[in-house]
């Protein structure tokens, strides 16, 4: 009886420990990969020195566009070349959520990447989609899996291949439109616009061009006060992040180079400026050469989160202190000391 009592107590204690698992911590064992590198001592106020990067699942061609669905407690992300939208949860693991995620029956002579790319979860439970394959910005209802186009053209010409997007609290949407979805990129005969743009979609559906001077505009994010728009330029000859000062309407009042990764390109590490996530305190988590670069609001480089592969995008999830990272062929995550912007509102 005494041994049985001890066994019951031990099982009870174990159950308590499992019940107290912090959101984002593993109930199952996931392989630990990569490393973190501090460029400034303040990096450890964001990422603990002993923080571990977990590999959650793998087998993708180019994973992208992670967004956390708070109402359902799951992550959505895309594999753009494979035209697939995935769902991942701690309990159930990986499943196909939508296929095709973008264009059905694409013409390989026209399309380079037919799938959806960037995603952004809206407060009402819908998800904004930068649909590279169908060349539109759309809204997805996760319950019905139906997409509704909210913008498809600028001045009567089709977009190139919308890549990433972000929503302001008043419903205004900002997005980037490089040519990555088109075979031949800028030389594609299907490309109707002469430039690659950064745009704003107002709540009335009108589309406004904000910048047509970036060679490959890619990731996009807003500062906590929504007065600064960040856009990455995924060009190895000009690997920069731009910061646009916005007026109340959302027009550009000024622009500057927020950060430059030319020195990292010269080191030969994998990755280019790509997707971004913003913490509630204004720190920017920007995927780029070598992994996820962490910047303070002034553009100072604090450190880097490295999986060993190019990281395309990142998003806060769980309780807001887990950073999920789509890293080429795999999905990874790391616990942080800061909270994602969407979780702080």
Secondary structure by P-SEA (a helix, b strand, c coil): caaaaaaaaaaaaaaaaaaaccccccccccbbbbbcccccccccccccccbbbbbccccccccccccccccccbbbbbbccccbbbbbcccccccccccccccccccccccccccccbbbbccccbbbbccccccccccccccccbbbbcccccccccccccccccccccccccccccccccccccccccccccccccccccccbbbbbcccccccccbbbbcccccbbbbbbccccccbbbbbbbccccccccccccccaaaaaaaccccccccccccccccccccccccbbbbcccccccbbbbcccccccccccccccbbbbbccccccccccccccccccc
